[in-house]
Structure formats: structure tokens, C-alpha cells
Amino acid sequence: MVGRDGVILYLRGLTKTFAGHAAVDAVDLEIIEGELFTIVGPSGSGKTTLLRMLAGMETPTSGDIMLRGDRINDIPANRRPTCMVFQSLALFPHKEVGANIEFSLKIRGIDSATRKRRALELMEMLRLPENYYRRAVTQISGGERQRVALARALAFEPEILFFDEPLSALDYKLRKTLEKELKDIHRETKKTFVYITHSLEEAMVMSDRIGVMRDGKLVQIGSPQEIYSAPNSKFVAEFIGDVNVLSVKVTDGRKLISDDVSGEFVAPPIAGGLREGYLVVRPEYLRFLSEPGEAANHVVGRLYNEYALGSRIQYHVRVGERTFVLEKLRHEAYQGHLDQEVIVGWDAADTIVVPDL
């Protein structure tokens, strides 16, 4: 039985304290069956402690973990229908690939023929050659070991798979390949994945929803697009990708003034009676202007530097002591030169104003 509205895992006031400090602080969360939910946050935000409680490796100080409506706080990890894929992978170095994949099946008393058939099915799904079945895990690459660890987890047929930064030790190119493969595997298996990463790009590429943690709390939950385009605080805005942030005061509904740069700015209507906060504009919404009147908002500065980012070019413009960041597609590259005076503008609709929570 799935919980209400498809919820498979429900956290209520989940708290974990160490020496009086709340590493996880009264977290409420609902995870939908079949989704890929990613938890991101800076070091020390509590994301790993939270995941360890979900996997049964830490006991909560207070609160509840409900799996399909049943409280599982005190059920040990090996008796839960869940499985963890560790950053270290935790493979058995003295065993062959097939024996590693079959380990949980052997513990459950499954016969050898069935174990091998299941292992080979998973190896095919994860693009591991069949002749790797008898190969030692110490004789395959890091990416292949990652696939073996995932196959071992899937062999157990868990209801939820937990991932503790499984790609962080890999090189960039391999990590990008495995991000896409993991997302494809998630779609093929229709399992529930709960994923922790410090890589914002990884979270944006893979996730159905993202939860952002700070100081033991989940401060925002939403789709990648919601988290990126509508952050609820300066912290989330700055944590999720490059962003331009100005401290502002609201003077008249939509009008803003800033102590960071001179000028008056315009934003969409600001709800909630916010009088002070932060104006947030993503780099792709800024553009170079020929005249100030070409956009609702503008600043004047000097083009300080440019950086090639593959299909995009990022520009840094110095405005007094502040640096504004713009990004353009390569075919839209700015035809100017460094140290040139430039006008940078953006539209009111592309601006949000957030508090500093």
C-alpha cells in the first residue's frame, strides 16, 4: 500500500542531535513513490545525517520516519526494504563482479542459478559486459565499479535506493555520463531514488524534486526549475548556480533602491509586505544595452573579463565595487573589448526580491 497521494516515505519532525547540537532539526518531508529526490546543501548542513537516518544507520533523537504508513525508526538497516549506495561503493575487493552483485541474494538463500541469472540481467541493464561476471572488481575501472555497486543494490529489489554522493570521486567526463545513465536507470526501474550530492549541476540534471538544506533544516523543496527560478531566500538563490544579488529597500510597491550600486530599480509586485531584501537576477537574463531605455533596469560599468564555457560565454562587468555576471550563447557573443564602458540591463519580469532567511 502506498501512503496518501502516492507518498512512500514520510518524515515528521525528524531530529538528530549530537552533544546538544541539532545536526538535523525537525525536518518534515514527503517523498513520492517513483521519484528521484535530491538533497543538496553545504558541508555541515545535515544532509548526510538525514540520509543515514532514512537508511537505518542512525537512530533519530525524535520525530518519525514512516514507510508506507509504518513507523520504521527502530528497524535496523538490514531489515528495511531499502538499500544504500555509498560514495566509497563498499564493494568486496576479494570477490568477482558477479559475486558482488549476488551478495544480498546469497544472504537471502536464493539458489545459485537464479542469482546468476539476476546478476546477468542487471549487468546487461547497466552496460557491463557479460564476461565481467568472473572478473575481479579490482581489475575494472572506477565507472564500472560504480555500475557494479548499483547492480548489487538493485539485486536486493529495494523499495527505495539511497545514494550518498556516489559520483563525487569520479572525473568530470565520467561523472556526466553516469548522471545521465542513473537518470535513465531510474526511469527504467521506476524505483524511488533519494540522492545526496554537493554538485548543484548534478542535482539540476537528475532530479524530479530538490530539497535544499541549511543548518539542519530543509529550507526549500521544489522542482529544479522552481528552485532555480523562484528561490525563497538569498541563501537558496546563491547556492543554486551563479546569480546577481543586490541588497535593496522597497520604496514604493515595485520600486527598489540599493546601497550596493547607484540607481533605482523596478521589480514585479512584491508580496508579503517585504520592506528590505535582496534583488536576484540570473546571468542569462542580463544583456548589453545600446541605450539605458532599452530595459526597465540598468547599470553602467566596465567589461572586466570574459570566460568561455563551451556553448556559452560568461562576462564579468565591474560596477563600482560590485561585479555583475552575464551569460550569452556563443553565437550571441558580445562584440566589444575588455575595459570598455558598457550598459547592462534587465527586465522587471526577470527580477525577484527575496528575504535573507
N, C-alpha and C positions, 0 to 999 in steps of 0.2 A: 504494500500500500504506500503510495506517495502522499506526503503531507499536503496541507491546504495549498491550492493553486500551484501544484507541482513542486512544492518545496520539499527537498530531500534532507537538507541539513539546516537546522535552526539553532542559532545561538541567542541566549537570553542573559544579559548582564554578566557575560563571561569575564572573569578577572583572575589574574595570576600575579601574586606578589612575591618578591624576593627581598628579605631583610627589610620589610616595611615599604618597599618601593613597588608600585604597580607597573609591571612590565606590560601587562595587558589590562586595560581599565574599563570594565563594564561595557563590553562590546556586544551589540545586538546586530544580528546578521541573518539573512535568509539566502540560502543557495538553492537555485532551481535545478532540478534533475536534468542532466544532459548538458549543462552549460560549462563553459570554460571561464572560471572566475579567477582573476589575478589580484594578488595583494602586493602593493608596492609601498615603499616608504624608505626614508633614510636609515642608515645604520642606527640601531638602538631604538627604533620606533615600535618594536614589539611584534613584527610580522613573523619571525621565526618561532618565537614563543607561542604565538597564536596557532601556527600550523602544527607545532608539536603537541599541543593540547588536542587539536582535532584528530590527530593520528594516534592518540593514546600514549604518547611518550612523556607527557607531563600531565599532572593532575591539577585541575582548576582549584584555585583557592575558594572561589564562589561562582555562582551562576550555573547555567545548564547548557549541555550540548545534547540536542535532540536529533536523532537519526530516524527518519520515517516515523516520528512521533514518540519514539522510545528514548529515555534518558540513558546516555552511554558514558557519563563522566567517569565511572569507576570500572569500566570494562577495559582490560589491558589491550594493547595494540594487536597482539596475535589472535585475539578473539573477535576483533572488529572486521566487518566486511569492507575494509579499506586497505590501501597499500601506499607506502611512501617510496618515492624515487629521490635518492639523496644526491647532493652535489658531488659527494665522493664516490657515488654509484654503489659502493659496498658489495661489489662482486667478489666471488671466491676465486682468488688468483690461481689456486692449485687445481681448479676444475675446468673442464672444457665448456665451450659455449652452450652446447645442449644441456649439460648437467646444471649449469647456472640457471637456464631458463626453466628447467623442470623442477627446481628445488622445492617450491611450495607444493607442487603436485605430488612429489615423492613423500613429503611430510604428511600429506593427507591420505596416503595409501593408494594412490592411483597406480594402476599396473603400468609396466614399462612401455608396452606398445602404445597405449593411449597417451602416455606422457610424450613419447617421441612424436607421435602424430600431431599433438597440440603444439609442440615446440617448433616443428617444421612449418606449420600453418602460420605461426607468429613470425618466424624468420622470413617467410615469403612476404607477409604484410609489411614488415619493416625493412625490406630490401637487403636482407642478409643472405648471401649465397648458401645454398643447401650444404655445400662441402665444409662450411664453417661449423657444422654441428659437432665435429670431432676436433675442432681447433681450440687450442688453449686461449683463454681470454687475454693472456699476456702477449699474444702474437697478433693481435688485431689493433686497429687504430683507435684513437680516442672517440671519434664519432661512432665507430662500430661498437665500441664498448657501451656507449650511450644507448644505442639501439638494443643491445643485449639486456641492459638494465630495464628498459621499458618493456621488452618482451617478457622478462621474468615477472614484472608487476602485472601485466595483462594476463599471464597464465593463471594467476590466482583468481581471475574473474571477479575483481573487486567492484563494489558499487561506486566507490569514489577513489580516484587516484590523487595523491598529494605530491607536489613537486617542490623540492627545496633548492631553488636556483640551479637546476640541473645542467644548464648550458654555460655557466659563468666561467668555467675553466677552459673553454674551447676557443680557438682562434675565430676572428670575426667572420670569415667566409663560411666556415663550417657551421658556426652558430646561426647565421642567416638561413642556411639550408635546412638545419634541423628545426628552426622556428616554424617554417612552412610545413615540414613533414609532421611535426607534432600537431599542428592545426588540422592537417589532413587526417591524421590518425584519430584525432578527437571526433571529427565528423564521421569517419567510417565506423568507429566503435560505439558512438553515441553514449560514451561514458561521461560521468561528471568529473571534470578536472578542476582541482584547486591548486593554483600555481603561485609561487613566490619568486619575485625577481627584483633586482635592483636596477635592471635595464628598462627605462621608460619606453624605448623603441620596441623592445620585446613585448612589453605589455600591450602597447597600442596595436601591434601586428596581430597578436594571437587571441586577444580576449573578447568574450561576449560582454562581460562587465569587469570593471576595475574598482577595487577598494583602495583608497589612499590612507595610510596610517601615519599618525604623528603622536608621539608621546603616549603610546599605548591605546590610542583611540582611533576608530575609523572616522575620519573627518569628512569624507565624501565617497559616495558609491554611485556609479553610473556607467553608461556605455563609454567606450573610448572617445566617441565624438562629443558626448556630454561633458566628460571630464576635461577634454581639450578646449572645447569652445565655450563652456559655461562653468568655469571653476567657481567654487563658492567662497574662496578666500585667496589672499595674496600667496599664502603658503602653497596651495594646490596649483595656482597659476604658474608660479616659478618652478615648482617641482616637475610639472609635466611639460617639458620642452622649453625652447627659447621663447622669451617674452619680453616686451617692453612694459615697464611698470613705472608710474609716476604717483607720488603722494599728492592727493588733491583734497580740496574742500569744495563742497557743493554750495553754490551761491544762490541758485535760482532754478530749482527743478532739474534742468538738464545742463546748466552751465557750471563749469568747474574752473578753479584756479589752482595752480601748483607752485609750491616753493622750489621745486626742482629745476624748472625752466620757466622763462617768462612767457606770458600769453594767457589767453582764456580759451578753454576747450569746451566742446559740446559732446554729450553722450546721449544715449537713449534715456527715456524717463527712468528715474532711479526709485525703486520701490523700497518700502520699509523704513522710511524716514532717515536714511543714512545721511549724515552731515559731513563726515570725513571718511576717507578710504583711499583706495588705490585704483587708478585708471590702468587698464590692462589692454594691450593691443598686440596681437601675434605678428611676427615679422612679415608673413605673407600678405597682410592687409595694408602695410605701408607702401608708399610709392613715391617716386621722384616727381616733383611738380615743376612746370614751367612758370606758373604764377600761383601765389598763395590762394587765390579764389577758386582754384580747381578742386579743392577739398574743404570739407567743413572744419578740419583741424590741420594745423601745420606748425612746423618748427623750422628754423634756419640754422644750418651748421656746416661743417666741413667733412667731406668724404675722407675718412681716415684710412680705411683698408677694405680689401675685398678678399673673399675666400671661395675657392672652387669646391663645391660639394657634389661632384658628379653631375647630375642633371640640373642642379640648382647653383646659384651664386649668392653668397651672403655678403652684405655690405654693412660696414660699421660707420656710422656718422656721429661725429662729436658735436654736441650742442652744449657749450659751456663745459661743465664737469660731467655731464651725462653722455652716455653712448646709446644711440638708437640702432637697432638691428633690423635690417630689411632682407628679404629673400625674394629672388626672382628666378624664374626658369631661365635656363641658359640662353634660349633664343630670344629672351626679353632683356638681355644684359644691358646695363646702363652704359651709355656711350660717353662717359666723362673720364676725368683723370683724378688721381689722388690729390688731396689738399684743395680741391675745387670747392667753392661755396655752393651748397645745394639746398633746395627747399624740399622737405619731406612732409607728406601729408597722409591723412587717412579719413575715412568717413565716420560719421557718428554711429551708424548702424554696426560698424565693426569694432566698437568700443564696449567694454563692460567696466563697471565700477564695483569693487568688492571690498569687504572689510578685511582686517588683519586678524583672523581667528587663529 
